[in-house]
């Protein structure tokens, strides 16, 4: 009986680890390796792409699109943001760039 309980607990823990963030996820992270030396710059540009029902995707979440949207010619730093609902039923990828 103890062995069976251990197996069930272990299976539940593995399931929770594999499914973490499945109902809702909103994560922001830097796309930089030397954050202590980063200068953001005067301007900010954003680009994004979206996906619905795992079937339809549109948008341009590239550095170039973000820089063009912000009027940036010299990139200094970039961040990424991912927003996800229900296993990817709706997903938004966003790139934010900073520069001059």
C-alpha positions as CSV (number, residue, x, y, z in Angstrom):
1,X,0.0,0.0,0.0
2,X,2.8,2.4,0.8
3,X,4.5,1.7,-2.5
4,X,1.3,2.4,-4.3
5,X,0.9,5.8,-2.5
6,X,4.5,6.7,-3.3
7,X,3.9,5.9,-7.0
8,X,0.7,8.0,-7.1
9,X,2.4,11.0,-5.4
10,X,5.4,10.7,-7.7
11,X,3.1,10.6,-10.8
12,X,1.2,13.6,-9.5
13,X,4.4,15.6,-9.0
14,X,5.7,14.7,-12.5
15,X,2.3,15.6,-14.0
16,X,2.3,19.0,-12.3
17,X,5.8,19.7,-13.5
18,X,5.0,18.8,-17.0
19,X,1.8,20.8,-17.0
20,X,3.0,23.9,-15.2
21,X,1.8,27.0,-16.9
22,X,-0.7,25.2,-19.1
23,X,-3.8,27.1,-18.0
24,X,-2.1,30.6,-18.0
25,X,1.4,31.8,-18.6
26,X,2.7,35.3,-18.8
27,X,6.5,35.3,-18.9
28,X,8.9,38.2,-19.6
29,X,12.7,37.7,-20.0
30,X,15.7,39.5,-21.4
31,X,17.4,38.5,-24.6
32,X,20.8,39.6,-23.4
33,X,23.8,38.0,-21.9
34,X,25.6,41.1,-20.4
35,X,22.8,42.7,-18.4
36,X,25.2,44.5,-16.1
37,X,26.6,46.5,-19.0
38,X,23.3,47.2,-20.8
39,X,22.3,50.7,-21.8
40,X,18.7,50.8,-23.0
41,X,18.8,53.9,-25.2
42,X,16.2,56.6,-25.9
43,X,13.6,54.7,-28.0
44,X,11.5,51.6,-27.5
45,X,9.9,49.4,-30.3
46,X,7.5,46.5,-30.1
47,X,6.6,43.7,-32.5
48,X,4.4,40.7,-31.9
49,X,2.9,37.6,-33.4
50,X,-0.2,35.7,-32.3
51,X,-1.6,32.2,-32.6
52,X,-5.2,30.9,-32.0
53,X,-6.4,27.3,-31.8
54,X,-3.0,25.9,-32.7
55,X,-4.1,26.4,-36.4
56,X,-3.8,30.1,-37.2
57,X,-0.8,32.3,-36.6
58,X,0.0,35.8,-37.8
59,X,2.3,38.7,-37.1
60,X,6.0,39.5,-37.2
61,X,7.8,39.2,-33.8
62,X,11.2,40.0,-35.2
63,X,13.9,42.4,-34.1
64,X,13.7,44.2,-37.4
65,X,10.0,44.8,-37.1
66,X,10.3,46.0,-33.5
67,X,13.1,48.3,-34.4
68,X,11.2,49.7,-37.4
69,X,8.1,50.2,-35.2
70,X,10.2,52.3,-32.7
71,X,12.3,54.2,-35.2
72,X,15.4,52.5,-33.9
73,X,18.6,52.2,-36.0
74,X,21.0,51.0,-33.3
75,X,19.7,48.2,-31.1
76,X,21.0,48.1,-27.5
77,X,18.8,45.6,-25.7
78,X,15.9,43.2,-26.3
79,X,13.3,41.5,-24.2
80,X,10.8,38.8,-25.0
81,X,7.3,38.3,-23.6
82,X,5.2,35.1,-24.0
83,X,1.5,35.0,-23.1
84,X,-0.2,31.6,-23.3
85,X,-3.7,30.5,-22.4
86,X,-4.9,26.9,-22.1
87,X,-2.1,24.8,-23.6
88,X,-1.5,27.4,-26.4
89,X,-5.2,27.8,-27.3
90,X,-4.2,31.5,-27.6
91,X,-0.6,32.6,-27.7
92,X,1.1,36.0,-28.1
93,X,4.9,36.4,-28.6
94,X,6.2,39.9,-28.2
95,X,9.7,41.3,-28.8
96,X,10.6,44.6,-27.2
97,X,13.8,46.4,-28.3
98,X,15.5,49.4,-26.9
99,X,18.0,51.6,-28.7
100,X,18.7,54.8,-30.5
